[in-house]
Amino acid sequence: MILKFARISITGLLIDFSSFSIILLTSMSILLSSVISSSIAVTFVFFASTKRLFYYKDGFLFFKFFVYLLYSLFLIFFISFLIQEFSNFYKLSPLFFKACATPFTFVLNFVFISILLNKRVIF
């Protein structure tokens, strides 16, 4: 299961990093750039995996989708805030901190979706 999720997430990661880099060129704040690029990537990952993850024999799981949406929004804002703060404090590229955060957010997303959908977490 994690390998299927990883394939979709890698594409999301490429979307995230490329859009983040492009948005940063516009002199937009790190926080807003990260929120926008992460939102684009999470939206892609969600729709690319929706059929497999959020459909059940009885149809679409609206409540679980809503919970996932709230979780994603919280995580995006929290991680984006940390990226901005670390980048400003250490005077390093925000791309560096986004890259550092990515493995953690990948695991968090996988575990959260697995728990949300009542599936065992298998790495």
C-alpha positions in Angstrom: 0.0 0.0 0.0 2.8 2.4 0.9 4.4 1.9 -2.6 1.2 2.9 -4.4 0.9 5.9 -2.1 4.6 6.7 -2.7 4.2 6.7 -6.5 1.4 9.2 -6.4 3.2 11.3 -3.7 6.4 11.5 -5.7 4.5 13.2 -8.5 2.9 15.5 -5.9 6.4 16.2 -4.6 7.6 17.3 -8.0 4.5 19.5 -8.4 5.1 21.0 -4.9 8.8 21.8 -5.3 8.5 23.1 -8.9 5.6 25.4 -8.1 7.2 26.5 -4.8 10.4 27.4 -6.7 8.4 29.4 -9.3 6.2 31.1 -6.8 9.3 32.2 -4.7 10.6 34.0 -7.8 7.6 36.3 -7.6 8.9 37.6 -4.2 5.8 36.2 -2.4 6.4 35.4 1.2 7.8 31.9 2.0 4.7 31.1 4.1 2.3 31.9 1.3 4.4 30.3 -1.4 4.6 27.1 0.6 0.9 27.1 1.4 0.0 27.6 -2.3 2.4 25.0 -3.6 1.6 22.4 -1.0 -2.1 22.9 -1.5 -1.7 22.3 -5.3 0.3 19.1 -4.5 -2.1 17.8 -1.9 -5.0 18.4 -4.2 -3.3 16.4 -6.9 -2.4 13.6 -4.5 -5.9 13.5 -3.1 -7.7 13.3 -6.5 -5.1 10.9 -7.9 -5.7 8.5 -5.0 -9.4 9.3 -4.2 -10.8 6.4 -6.1 -8.7 3.9 -4.2 -8.7 5.6 -0.8 -12.0 7.4 -0.3 -14.5 5.1 -2.1 -16.2 2.2 -0.4 -18.7 -0.2 -1.8 -21.5 2.2 -0.6 -20.0 5.3 -2.3 -17.9 8.3 -1.5 -16.9 8.7 2.2 -17.8 12.4 2.7 -17.0 12.6 6.4 -13.6 11.0 6.0 -12.8 13.3 3.1 -13.8 16.3 5.3 -11.5 15.1 8.1 -8.7 14.5 5.6 -9.2 18.0 4.3 -9.1 19.6 7.7 -6.0 17.6 8.6 -4.3 18.6 5.3 -5.0 22.3 5.8 -3.7 22.2 9.4 -0.5 20.4 8.4 0.1 22.6 5.4 -0.1 25.8 7.4 1.9 24.4 10.3 4.8 23.1 8.1 4.7 26.2 5.9 5.1 28.4 9.0 8.0 26.3 10.2 9.7 26.5 6.8 9.4 30.3 6.8 10.6 30.6 10.4 13.6 28.3 10.0 14.5 29.9 6.7 14.4 33.4 8.1 16.3 32.4 11.3 19.1 30.3 9.7 19.2 32.4 6.5 19.1 29.3 4.3 17.0 28.6 1.3 13.4 27.7 2.1 13.7 24.8 -0.4 16.2 23.2 1.9 13.7 23.2 4.8 10.9 22.1 2.6 13.1 19.2 1.5 13.8 18.4 5.2 10.1 18.4 6.0 9.1 16.2 3.1 10.0 12.8 4.6 8.1 13.6 7.8 5.0 14.9 6.0 5.0 11.8 3.7 5.0 9.4 6.7 2.4 11.6 8.6 0.1 11.6 5.6 0.4 7.9 5.0 -0.2 7.0 8.6 -3.1 9.5 8.9 -4.9 8.2 5.8 -4.3 4.6 6.9 -5.9 5.3 10.3 -8.7 7.4 8.9 -9.6 4.6 6.5 -9.3 1.9 9.2 -6.5 0.2 7.5 -3.5 -1.3 9.1 -0.3 0.8 8.8 2.1 -1.4 6.9 5.5 0.0 6.0 
